[in-house]
Amino acid sequence: MLSIDIVCIGKLKEAYLKDAIAEYSKRLSKYCHMQVIELSDEKLPTKLNASVISEIKQKESNRMLEHIKKDSYVICLDLKRKRIFE
């Protein structure tokens, strides 16, 4: 059976998003197994600059890569939710 893993940084707090995920998981359960993996985000220091932001993005992306299986088809979205590569 097909397995879809959605790996994201940060916890979903909005009830409408949680409800939507539950609904789509239910609808897709006949065809695939869908799982949302929420990883904790890095704590932001009081002083931010470009190098600190870059370092935080690197740490978070490394944690995401740990959850991607070797032979997976990967679709990545940037911070503005635009598809950046396949």
N, C-alpha and C positions, 0 to 999 in steps of 0.2 A: 504494500500500500504506500502511496505517495506520502511523504512527510514534509510539512512546511514549518520551518522554524523562523520566527520573527524575532530578531535580536535587536534590542534597543537600549539606549542609555536613559536612565531616569525611570521613575515609577509613574504609572498612569494614575492620576488623581481624580479625573473627571468621571462622574458616574455614567454619562452618556457614552463615553469611549469604552468603558468596561462593558456596558450593556451591548454595544455594537460588536465587540470582540466575541462576547458570549453567543450572540445571535449568529454571526458568521461561522463560528466554530461548530455550532449545532447544525447549520445548513451544510457545511462542508464535510461533516463527520462521515457521511456515506461514501465519500470519494477519497478522503485523505485525513491524515492526522495533523492538526494544526496546534502549534505551541508558541506562546509568546514568552520570551526570555527577557525579563527586565533586569538590567544591570544597574548597580548604583552609580550615580554620577560623582565626579571628583568635587571635593570641596573647593570653593573659590576663595582665594586669599583676598584681603582687603585692597591690596594694590595689584591691579592687572596691567599687564603690558603684552605686547605681541609675543614675546618669547614664553611667557607664562601660559598664555592661551594656547600656543602651539604645543607646549609640553603637556597640558591637560588633554588636548585632543589626541596626542600620541598615546598617552596612558589609556584613555577610554577606547581608542581603536584597537590597541593590543588586547584589551580584555574582550572586546567583541570577537576578534579573530580566534581567540581560544574556544569559542562556542560554535565555530563554523567547521562542519565536517569536511574531510579532505576532498571528496568528490561532489561537493554541493554546487548547484547553480546559484550564483550570488547576484543579487540586485542591491545596489547601494544607493541610498538617498543622502543628499547633503543637508545642511541645516535648514535650507529653504524648501526642503522636500522635493527637490528636483533630482531626477535620475542622472547620475554622473558617469556610471560605467556599468558594464555587465561582465 
